[in-house]
Amino acid sequence: MESNKGIFSESKKYIKNKENKVELGKYLVIAAIAFLTCCAVIAFFFLIFRYNGLHNAWTKLMNILQPIIIGAVLAYLLNPVMEIVERWSMKLCDRTKMEEHKKKKVSRLAGTAGAIVFLAAIIALLIGMLIPQLVESIQHIMKSLPGDADAFSAWISKYLPEGSAFADKMADYVDMGVRRAQKYIDSEVIPQADMYIANITNGVINIFKTLLNIVIGIIISTYILCSKEHFVGMAKKLIYASCKPKVGNKIVDIVRKSNEIFSGFINGKLLDSAIIGIICYVGCLVMNMPYTLLVAVIVGVTNIIPFFGPYIGAIPCFMLIVMTNPIKGIYFAIFIIILQQIDGNIIGPKILGDSTGLSNVGVIFAILVGGGIFGVPGMVLGVPVFAVLAYVIEEVENYVLRKKKMSQTTSDYVTLVKVDAKSKEMIYENKSKEDA
């Protein structure tokens, strides 16, 4: 009997100790949550009231890492070119009696060299052909702007009824714009020549720094292209070392999908913009438009921006042409509208396909938000970034729905009224009406 009492008292003490440990664990969790909340509040306060310091530190870090960023971006953009050359060289190596590992090594070196030669050809084209003609076009615009404005006013007066309010207002606006430009040059530009010279000097120094970073970036991109599998392996090794296999698999899948979206969109958009720029150049040459090369470059470059890009580039080009020759300006506007329709309905879909998976509303939202936060780069990269976010959200959404054993098809939720809390049955409009 006494032994039973001893056992009972021991078990009672054990249960009490266990309860105390559970209570202590609860308090430790609450304390940890409170501590993390305080840290988050302090970090948020620091972020809001010390934003300039963080921004300056971030800017300094980006300046230090600029060569590496340039190298990584160049390697990413040149990777498709390298893969094409590598495949060709591999076919040539297959005809020889070389060992397999030597074939791969020679093909990789040939692919990397081909990508660098391709980049050098583009830079040479820009420096040797495009830039001098663009500078000449801009100089011509600066010299002929007042005369073009007077000619445009005379054209309005000639073709519109004499004394027309519209003609008078247009002439007044043109004259006012030219006067303001000349006044700005006389009152602001010339008196502050010393400051502009200092700024130009700083600009030249910054240009040399940027050029040096670009050269270093090209060297870094060469190493990345030669050893891209090694870097991919290092990244996967880090992911699986830090996460459980199931989580690691999902991260690798998201990164693979992100690469698919970004490479498909960026490379496709660059090719699409190059084609549009060439077509615009040929069309402007045939129609004998002024500033042909400048207009084609502006239209091609701004076409990289989805949706709004064609209009952003077409408006200043139209203004330049219409000031020189109003009739040709109208022809140019018609030509650009036709060209953008061809691009939007034929060329773009053929090249890009559905690389992002975003709807038109999603594209507009991505461009507006990305452009509002990061400017022009945000307008270009906003679409693929939002496409990746949409993919991640959809994957999480589908995972939760699978856990709840509910449909993952969006169309199944269009006419949904409610979901039964117990059976998880989805009740639709027609069914609810029949039951009623």
Beta strands, then each sheet from edge to edge (+ up, - down):
strand 1: 416-419
strand 2: 426-428
sheet 1: 1+ 2-
end
